[in-house]
Amino acid sequence: MDKLQLSKKVFGLTWLAMLIALQVIVGRFHVGPSFLKIGFGFIVTALIGYYFGPIKSIGAGFISDILANVLFPPQGGFFWGFTLSAMVTGFIYGQLLYQKQITWQRLLVVNIVVILVVNLLLNTIWVCVLGKLPFLQMLLLRGVKELIFIPIQTIMLWLVFRWLKQHSFLE
C-alpha cells in the first residue's frame, strides 16, 4: 500500500469517526413536546449512509449506539433491540443513498422505508417487549406520530443535502 492509498484510508476512517461522534451527540437533542419529539440523529445517519454505504453504516450504527449508551445511559437500561434498529437504519440509508443521485423523491422513499420498517415496526416491538404492552395498540398510537414525521424528515434531509451540494460536499 503506497502513502496515497494509506492517506485516503486514514482520511476516510477519520471522517467516519467524526460522523459517529457527531451522531452520538446530535442524537441526544430533540425538539417538540414529549408525545411528538423529533430528534436530529437521522440526519447524521443519512450522511454516513451516503458517504460510506450500507456495510460501514451498519458498523457505525452499532458503534454509535453502544457509545451513546455508555456515555449517556438510558433511563430504562440498555437493550440490544435498539442497537439492531440503529444497524438496520444505517443499512437502509446506505443502501438507498450510497453512490446515488440525491433527489427529494429518493429522500422521501428512504424516509418512508426507515420510518415504517425501523421506527414503526422494530421500535414498536422493542417498546412492547420492554413495557409488556399490547403491540397493535402501540402500533396505532405510534403510527400516527411516525406518519407525521415522514414529510418533516424528508424536508430536513432535502435541505441538508441541498446545502451540501451548494457547498461542493456532494459528488
JONORFEN-V573595 format. One record per backbone hydrogen bond with DSSP energy under -0.5 kcal/mol. NH is the residue of the N-H (numbers start at 1). CO is the residue of the C=O. E is the energy in kcal/mol with one decimal. If there is no record, write none. Layout:
{{NH;CO;E} {NH;CO;E}}
//
This chain:
{{6;2;-2.2} {7;3;-2.7} {8;4;-2.2} {9;5;-2.2} {10;6;-2.7} {11;7;-2.5} {12;8;-2.6} {13;9;-2.6} {14;10;-2.5} {15;11;-2.7} {16;12;-2.4} {17;13;-2.5} {18;14;-2.4} {19;15;-2.1} {20;16;-2.4} {21;17;-2.4} {22;18;-2.5} {23;19;-2.5} {24;20;-2.2} {25;21;-2.0} {26;22;-3.5} {27;23;-2.2} {28;25;-1.5} {29;26;-1.8} {31;38;-2.1} {36;33;-2.0} {37;34;-0.6} {38;31;-2.6} {40;26;-0.7} {40;29;-1.0} {43;40;-1.2} {44;40;-0.8} {45;41;-2.2} {46;42;-2.3} {47;43;-2.0} {48;44;-2.5} {49;45;-2.4} {50;46;-2.6} {51;47;-2.7} {52;48;-2.7} {53;49;-1.6} {56;52;-0.6} {57;53;-1.5} {58;54;-1.8} {59;55;-1.7} {60;56;-2.5} {61;57;-2.4} {62;58;-2.2} {63;59;-2.9} {64;60;-2.9} {65;61;-2.0} {66;62;-2.3} {67;63;-2.9} {68;64;-2.5} {69;65;-2.1} {70;66;-2.1} {71;67;-3.2} {72;68;-2.5} {77;74;-1.1} {82;79;-1.0} {83;79;-0.8} {84;80;-2.4} {85;81;-2.1} {86;82;-2.1} {87;83;-2.0} {88;84;-2.7} {89;85;-2.5} {90;86;-2.0} {91;87;-2.3} {92;88;-2.6} {93;89;-2.5} {94;90;-2.7} {95;91;-3.0} {96;92;-2.3} {97;93;-1.7} {98;94;-1.8} {99;50;-0.8} {100;97;-1.8} {103;101;-0.6} {107;103;-2.2} {108;104;-2.3} {109;105;-2.4} {110;106;-2.6} {111;107;-2.1} {112;108;-2.4} {113;109;-2.6} {114;110;-2.5} {115;111;-2.8} {116;112;-2.6} {117;113;-2.8} {118;113;-0.5} {118;114;-1.9} {119;114;-1.8} {120;115;-2.7} {121;116;-1.7} {122;117;-2.3} {123;118;-3.1} {125;121;-2.1} {126;122;-2.4} {127;123;-2.4} {128;124;-2.4} {129;125;-2.6} {130;126;-2.7} {131;127;-2.7} {132;128;-1.2} {133;128;-1.3} {138;134;-1.9} {139;135;-2.9} {140;136;-2.1} {141;137;-2.3} {142;138;-3.1} {143;139;-2.0} {144;140;-1.4} {145;141;-1.0} {146;142;-2.7} {147;143;-2.4} {148;144;-1.6} {149;145;-1.3} {150;146;-0.9} {151;147;-0.6} {152;148;-0.9} {153;149;-3.1} {154;150;-2.0} {155;151;-2.4} {156;152;-2.3} {157;153;-2.6} {158;154;-2.5} {159;155;-2.4} {160;156;-2.1} {161;157;-3.0} {162;158;-2.3} {163;159;-2.3} {164;160;-2.5} {165;161;-2.2} {166;162;-2.4} {167;163;-1.6} {168;165;-1.5} {169;164;-3.5} {170;164;-0.7}}
//
